[in-house]
Amino acid sequence: MAMGRLMDDFAGKIAFITGGGSGAGLGQAKVFAAAGCKVVIADVRQDHLDHGVAALKARGAQVHGIRLDITDRTAFARAADETERVSGPVQLLFNTAGVSIFGPLEKATYDDYDWMMGVNFGGVVNGMQTFVPRMIAHGKGGHIVNTASLGAFFAASVAGIYSASKFAVHGISMAMRDALAKYNIGVSCLCPANIKTNIAESIKTRPAKFAHSGFQVDEDEIKALHEIYSQGMEPEELAGHVLEAVKNNQFYIIPYPESRKGLEAGFKAVLDALPPADTDLEGQKKRGTAMLKYRQAREALDKRKYGK
């Protein structure tokens, strides 16, 4: 889904990164700051934010930190205003922050759904709803990187809600890429497997209003997750792949060769569910003609209503 290069020079460009105080977000901040960006990192945890700002300043980066709950739309708007006031208009948006909790899906509560969907999908929506109109108005193009997961292609009970939220990020990213191409704004979907990150501790940021959970998370589980994540890809290495993807306006970012076999099997199962291409030719023609007419009518309607 490459659409041609949009951005080669990052010098002086403003990058806004959620979850920027640690893990994948901090890795992105380090790599894009080294490429010449002024970075604004946002994080819900003040200790992570302080650590991230200090680490970036130690490298000589131009950095500004903002404490932000990405589910708070009013706060997101204030963060955008502060970013523009302190650094300038954003051309690079990284919706990276996310949370996870694992357990048997049939044990999940509404609070489990509302918390994870609110952060993982709602946070991406809030980031784009806040910044996309501003990016379009500034007229300078740009790029958006939404962090999904390899779990955007696979789902198992233990990570069912997490995967559902990442499937949603995958879908909205694909649609937004189509929507923003005419504004010279690219969109990428980052789908990592294991990363060296602090997401195992995300339960510590769970709001009291979503306290009722069907999953039992204790320190032993957090420790076990830390051990797994400690063997993950280094955040800066992952961010290096993101940098190249932004340069090439590449949609999917999945720099994990061990994932190929599973993805091939998954997509083969989808393709195997389709009838052969040379069957139901009359039905294919009928449905294809109807879809073409709808698309033409839709384009005319959108042009009349929205000036597209």
N, C-alpha and C positions, 0 to 999 in steps of 0.2 A: 504493500500500500504506500510505496514511496511516491511523492508528488513533486519532486524537484527540490533543490536546496533553497532555503529561505534565509538562513543566517550563518554567516561565517565569522563575523567580527563581533565579539562579545564585550569589547572594551567600552566601559561606561554604561552598559545596559543594566537596568534594575531588575533584580530577581527577587521574587517573594516566595518564601518556602515555608510551608506549614510542617510541623514536626521537626523544625530545623535545629532544635537543641541537642539532638542525639541521633544515633543510628543513621538510616538512609538519608534523612533530611539534612543532617549535619554533613554527611559525605557529599551531598549535592552542593551545599553551601561552600565547602572547601574547594571542590573542583571548579565550580563556576566562578568563584572569587579569584582563583588562580588564573582563570581564563580572561579576567578583566572586569567581571561584573561587580557592581555594588550590590551587596546582598542584604535583604531584610529577612530575618528568621523569626518565625512565630512559633510559640510552644505553649501548651497549657500548664506545664510544670515550670515554676520559676527557677528551681535548681538546675534543670536541664538547660533552660534559656541562658542563665548566667554562665554555665559551663561552655555552652556553644559560642556565646559572644566572646568570652575570654580566649577560647581556642582559636577563633578566627582572627581576633586582634593580634594574637601572638604571631600569626603568620603575615601580618601586615595587611589584612583584608579590610576593605571599607564595609563595615557591618553595623546594622541597627537591629535591636531586639525588641519584640513586642509580645507581651503575654496575651494569649488568645485562646479562647474556647471556640473551636471551629463550628460548633453547633449553634452559636449565638450570632445571628445574622446582623443585629445592630452593632455588636462588637466588631464583626468582620468589616462593616462599612467604616467604622472609626479607624480600624487598622489600615484600611486602604487610604483614607484621608491622611493619616499620619505618615504613611509611606510616601505619598506624593509630596507632602510638605517637607519631609526630612531628606528624601533621596531623589524623588522625581517619579514620573509615570512608569508603571510596571510594563515591561515587555516580555518577561519570562515568569510564568506562574507555575509553581510546583505544588500540587495538591498531594502531599506525601503523608501527612499524619494519619494514623490508623490505630485501631485497637483489636484485640482478639480475646476470646475466651472459648474453651473447648469442653465438650461433654456430650453425652447422648442427646441427640436432637429432640427426642420425644419428652425429655425432661425440661426443655426450655420454657421460659416464661415470656410473657409480653415484654417485661422489662429487659430481658436478654435481647430480644429482637429490636426493641426501640433504641437501646444503647448502641448496639453495634451498627445497625442500619443508619442511625442518626449521625454517628461519627464517620464511618467508612464511606457511606454513599452520600449522606446529607452534607458532610463536610466538603466533599468534592463539588457537590451542587452549589453550596454556599460560596465556595471559592470562585467558581465560574460565574455565578450570578452577580457576584460583587465586582469582579475584574473584567469580564468580557465586554460589557458595555463601555467601560473606560478605555480598554485597549482599542476597541473599534473607533471610539471618538478621538483618540489620540492620533490615529491614522499612521502609526509607525510599524504596523505588523507586530509579529512576536511569535511566541510559542508557549504552549501549555503542556505540562507533563502530569498526567494523572496516574497515581500509583494504585494499581489493582494487585494482582497476585497470580501465580500459577494456578491458584484456587479459583481464578475466573474461568477456568476450563474444566475443572474437576470438582466434584463435591462428594464428601462422605459425611456420615452422621456426625462424627466428632467435631467437624468444623463446618457444619451445615449453614449456620447463619453467616459466619465469616465469608464462606464461599458465595452465598447469595448476594451479599453486599458487594463483593468483588466482581461477580457477573454483571451487576448493575453498573459499576464503574466502567467496565469494559464496554458495555452497550452505549452508555451516554457519551463516552469518549469517541467511539466510532461515529456517532451521530453528530457530535460537535465538530469533529474534523471536517465532515462534509459541509456543515453550516458555515465554518469560518474560513474555508479555503479562499473565498472571494475577497476576504479582507487581508490576505497575506499573513494569516495567523495559522500556524501549524498546531497539531495536537498529536501527542504520543501517549501510548498506554504502556506503562511499565509493569511487567508481570514477573516479579522475582520469585524464586524459590527461597532457599534458606539464605538469610542475611545475618550478619553479626549485628544484632540490634537489641534494644531494651523493650521490645513489644511484650515480652513476658510479664513486665510490670504494669501493663496498661490497666489492669484491674484496680490499681491504686488511684487511678484518675476517674473511676466510675462514679458518677454523681449519686448522691443519696436518693434522688427521686427515682432512680432505676435500681434501687438496692435489692429488690426481690428477684433472686436468681434461682434457677433450677440446677445450677452447676456448683459444685463444691471445689473451690480453688484454695489450696493451702500453700505454705512455704515450700513443701516438698515438691509440689507440682511446678511452682515457679522456678525452683532450683533445677529441676529436670529440663524445663524449657530453656533455661539459660545455657545448660550444657549442650543442647542441640544447636542453639543459635550461635554459640561460641565457635562452632565449626563452619559457620556460614561465610558467604562472600563478604570481603571487607567493603564497608560502605563507599569508600573512595574508589575502589575498583568498579563497583556497580555504577557509581556516578560517572566514571569515565566512559562507560558504555552509553549512558544517558547523553553525555555531551556529544558524542559522535552521532547519536540518533537525532538530536536536535539539529545539528549541522546538516544532516541529510534528509531532514523532514521525514523520518522513518516512523511509522505508526507503532508497530510492536517492538518492545524492547524485552528480550528474553535471553539473556546471555548465559544460559545454563545448558550445556550440551547433554547432560544426563536426563533432561526433560524431553528430548526428542522422541524416544521410544514411546513414552506414554501419550504424547500429543499425537503422534502418528496413529497409534491404536485408537485413540478417541475420535479423530477425524475420519478414520477408516470406518468406524462404526456408524457415523453419520452418513457417509457416502454409501455404505452398504444398505442403508435403509431406503435409498432411492431406487425407483424402477430404472431399467436401462434407458438410455437417452433416446433410443429409437422406438420407444413404445408410446402409445396414446398420442399419436401425432396430431390427430384432430383436436383433442383436448388441449394440447400444448399450444396450438395455433389460436384457439378460441381464447384461452386465458392470457396468452401473450398480447393479443390484439386489444383485449379489454384493459390490460395494465398500461399499455402504451397510450391508449386514449385517456386513461385517468391521469397519467403523468403529464400529458400535454395540457389537459384541462386544469390540473393542479398548478402548473407553471403560470398559466394565464391568470388564474384566480389569485395566486400569490403576488403576481406583478400588479394586479389591480388593487389589492388590499394593502400590500406592504411595500410596493415600489421595487420589488425584486426583479 
